[in-house]
Every structure is written in C-alpha cells, then in structure tokens.
C-alpha cells in the first residue's frame, strides 16, 4: 500500500486536530469559584492568572509574575492583606 503526499498531509492534519482539540477546549477564563471571591490584581505567578489582560486572552497565559494587570480569584477580604495585591487593574 502506497500513500501520496496529499494523503499523508491530510492524515497529519487530522491527527494534529485530534491532539490539539482538548488543549484548545480548556483555554479561556477560569471558572468562577464556589466561594465568595474577588479579583486580586498583581499577585499571580507567571502562567497562573485566572483571566485575560491587555496582552493575552486566556487564563494561564501571563508571562510575568506579579503582573499588575493579571488577576486571580481570592476569598473576599484577602486581597488587601497580600503584599502587592490590588482590587483594581493598574
């Protein structure tokens, strides 16, 4: 059985789509937590933010730790107790 390059390209594209689909499906904002929460800006570790900023569109895409525009959900009343935490975007 012999395959031409068009068939191989189609098979490779289909395989890539199957592998990438679960990764793309999980991209997006983090789900709202089950506890009373507030958005706390400036405390997220790199790649641990909960939602978009001006520089990216999905959770987990921040490139810099403690980015003043990235936020994470924390229990209400906690953000003001964290060094560098702010309830407002920079």
ChimeraX commands (.cxc) that place a marker at each C-alpha (Angstrom):
marker #1 position 0.00,0.00,0.00 radius 0.5
marker #1 position 1.44,3.33,-1.07 radius 0.5
marker #1 position 0.41,6.79,0.14 radius 0.5
marker #1 position 0.83,10.02,-1.75 radius 0.5
marker #1 position 1.88,13.28,-0.07 radius 0.5
marker #1 position -1.68,14.66,-0.14 radius 0.5
marker #1 position -2.98,11.68,1.85 radius 0.5
marker #1 position -0.12,11.94,4.32 radius 0.5
marker #1 position -0.73,15.67,4.78 radius 0.5
marker #1 position -4.44,15.09,5.37 radius 0.5
marker #1 position -3.71,12.35,7.91 radius 0.5
marker #1 position -1.17,14.56,9.72 radius 0.5
marker #1 position -3.63,17.45,9.85 radius 0.5
marker #1 position -6.39,15.21,11.24 radius 0.5
marker #1 position -4.05,13.79,13.87 radius 0.5
marker #1 position -2.92,17.29,14.87 radius 0.5
marker #1 position -6.52,18.44,15.23 radius 0.5
marker #1 position -7.39,15.49,17.47 radius 0.5
marker #1 position -4.36,16.14,19.69 radius 0.5
marker #1 position -4.90,19.92,19.88 radius 0.5
marker #1 position -8.66,19.92,20.48 radius 0.5
marker #1 position -8.55,19.16,24.23 radius 0.5
marker #1 position -5.89,21.83,24.71 radius 0.5
marker #1 position -7.95,24.45,22.90 radius 0.5
marker #1 position -11.14,23.46,24.68 radius 0.5
marker #1 position -9.58,24.16,28.07 radius 0.5
marker #1 position -8.37,27.64,27.07 radius 0.5
marker #1 position -10.44,30.54,28.31 radius 0.5
marker #1 position -11.31,32.20,31.57 radius 0.5
marker #1 position -11.12,30.28,34.81 radius 0.5
marker #1 position -14.46,29.15,36.21 radius 0.5
marker #1 position -15.96,31.29,38.95 radius 0.5
marker #1 position -15.06,29.71,42.29 radius 0.5
marker #1 position -17.70,28.25,44.59 radius 0.5
marker #1 position -16.65,30.56,47.44 radius 0.5
marker #1 position -17.31,34.32,47.76 radius 0.5
marker #1 position -14.43,35.71,45.70 radius 0.5
marker #1 position -12.86,38.91,44.48 radius 0.5
marker #1 position -10.39,39.55,41.67 radius 0.5
marker #1 position -6.96,40.36,43.05 radius 0.5
marker #1 position -4.55,42.05,40.62 radius 0.5
marker #1 position -0.77,41.96,40.83 radius 0.5
marker #1 position -0.22,38.74,42.76 radius 0.5
marker #1 position -0.47,35.96,40.16 radius 0.5
marker #1 position 2.56,33.82,39.46 radius 0.5
marker #1 position 3.63,33.57,35.82 radius 0.5
marker #1 position 1.17,31.40,33.87 radius 0.5
marker #1 position -1.20,31.21,36.87 radius 0.5
marker #1 position -3.60,34.09,36.17 radius 0.5
marker #1 position -7.35,33.44,36.06 radius 0.5
marker #1 position -8.33,35.52,33.03 radius 0.5
marker #1 position -7.39,37.87,30.24 radius 0.5
marker #1 position -5.40,41.08,30.26 radius 0.5
marker #1 position -4.49,43.56,27.54 radius 0.5
marker #1 position -1.63,41.30,26.42 radius 0.5
marker #1 position -3.40,37.88,26.31 radius 0.5
marker #1 position -6.88,36.41,26.22 radius 0.5
marker #1 position -6.92,33.31,28.39 radius 0.5
marker #1 position -6.28,32.01,31.87 radius 0.5
marker #1 position -2.76,30.76,32.48 radius 0.5
marker #1 position -1.12,32.88,29.80 radius 0.5
marker #1 position 0.59,35.58,31.84 radius 0.5
marker #1 position 4.30,35.72,31.05 radius 0.5
marker #1 position 5.42,37.66,34.12 radius 0.5
marker #1 position 4.93,37.01,37.83 radius 0.5
marker #1 position 3.08,39.72,39.75 radius 0.5
marker #1 position 1.89,41.43,36.56 radius 0.5
marker #1 position -0.24,44.36,37.72 radius 0.5
marker #1 position -2.84,43.62,35.00 radius 0.5
marker #1 position -3.20,39.89,35.70 radius 0.5
marker #1 position -5.56,38.69,38.40 radius 0.5
marker #1 position -6.56,35.60,40.35 radius 0.5
marker #1 position -9.65,34.84,42.39 radius 0.5
marker #1 position -9.10,35.02,46.16 radius 0.5
marker #1 position -11.59,34.83,49.02 radius 0.5
marker #1 position -13.29,38.17,49.74 radius 0.5
marker #1 position -11.18,40.29,52.10 radius 0.5
marker #1 position -7.93,38.51,51.31 radius 0.5
marker #1 position -6.51,40.68,48.51 radius 0.5
marker #1 position -5.84,43.72,50.68 radius 0.5
marker #1 position -3.80,41.51,53.04 radius 0.5
marker #1 position -1.40,40.34,50.30 radius 0.5
marker #1 position 1.68,42.43,49.54 radius 0.5
marker #1 position 1.24,43.93,46.07 radius 0.5
marker #1 position -2.42,42.88,45.83 radius 0.5
marker #1 position -4.95,45.36,44.45 radius 0.5
marker #1 position -8.68,45.19,43.74 radius 0.5
marker #1 position -8.17,47.47,40.73 radius 0.5
marker #1 position -6.31,46.92,37.48 radius 0.5
marker #1 position -3.13,49.01,37.15 radius 0.5
marker link #1:1,2 radius 0.2
marker link #1:2,3 radius 0.2
marker link #1:3,4 radius 0.2
marker link #1:4,5 radius 0.2
marker link #1:5,6 radius 0.2
marker link #1:6,7 radius 0.2
marker link #1:7,8 radius 0.2
marker link #1:8,9 radius 0.2
marker link #1:9,10 radius 0.2
marker link #1:10,11 radius 0.2
marker link #1:11,12 radius 0.2
marker link #1:12,13 radius 0.2
marker link #1:13,14 radius 0.2
marker link #1:14,15 radius 0.2
marker link #1:15,16 radius 0.2
marker link #1:16,17 radius 0.2
marker link #1:17,18 radius 0.2
marker link #1:18,19 radius 0.2
marker link #1:19,20 radius 0.2
marker link #1:20,21 radius 0.2
marker link #1:21,22 radius 0.2
marker link #1:22,23 radius 0.2
marker link #1:23,24 radius 0.2
marker link #1:24,25 radius 0.2
marker link #1:25,26 radius 0.2
marker link #1:26,27 radius 0.2
marker link #1:27,28 radius 0.2
marker link #1:28,29 radius 0.2
marker link #1:29,30 radius 0.2
marker link #1:30,31 radius 0.2
marker link #1:31,32 radius 0.2
marker link #1:32,33 radius 0.2
marker link #1:33,34 radius 0.2
marker link #1:34,35 radius 0.2
marker link #1:35,36 radius 0.2
marker link #1:36,37 radius 0.2
marker link #1:37,38 radius 0.2
marker link #1:38,39 radius 0.2
marker link #1:39,40 radius 0.2
marker link #1:40,41 radius 0.2
marker link #1:41,42 radius 0.2
marker link #1:42,43 radius 0.2
marker link #1:43,44 radius 0.2
marker link #1:44,45 radius 0.2
marker link #1:45,46 radius 0.2
marker link #1:46,47 radius 0.2
marker link #1:47,48 radius 0.2
marker link #1:48,49 radius 0.2
marker link #1:49,50 radius 0.2
marker link #1:50,51 radius 0.2
marker link #1:51,52 radius 0.2
marker link #1:52,53 radius 0.2
marker link #1:53,54 radius 0.2
marker link #1:54,55 radius 0.2
marker link #1:55,56 radius 0.2
marker link #1:56,57 radius 0.2
marker link #1:57,58 radius 0.2
marker link #1:58,59 radius 0.2
marker link #1:59,60 radius 0.2
marker link #1:60,61 radius 0.2
marker link #1:61,62 radius 0.2
marker link #1:62,63 radius 0.2
marker link #1:63,64 radius 0.2
marker link #1:64,65 radius 0.2
marker link #1:65,66 radius 0.2
marker link #1:66,67 radius 0.2
marker link #1:67,68 radius 0.2
marker link #1:68,69 radius 0.2
marker link #1:69,70 radius 0.2
marker link #1:70,71 radius 0.2
marker link #1:71,72 radius 0.2
marker link #1:72,73 radius 0.2
marker link #1:73,74 radius 0.2
marker link #1:74,75 radius 0.2
marker link #1:75,76 radius 0.2
marker link #1:76,77 radius 0.2
marker link #1:77,78 radius 0.2
marker link #1:78,79 radius 0.2
marker link #1:79,80 radius 0.2
marker link #1:80,81 radius 0.2
marker link #1:81,82 radius 0.2
marker link #1:82,83 radius 0.2
marker link #1:83,84 radius 0.2
marker link #1:84,85 radius 0.2
marker link #1:85,86 radius 0.2
marker link #1:86,87 radius 0.2
marker link #1:87,88 radius 0.2
marker link #1:88,89 radius 0.2
marker link #1:89,90 radius 0.2
view
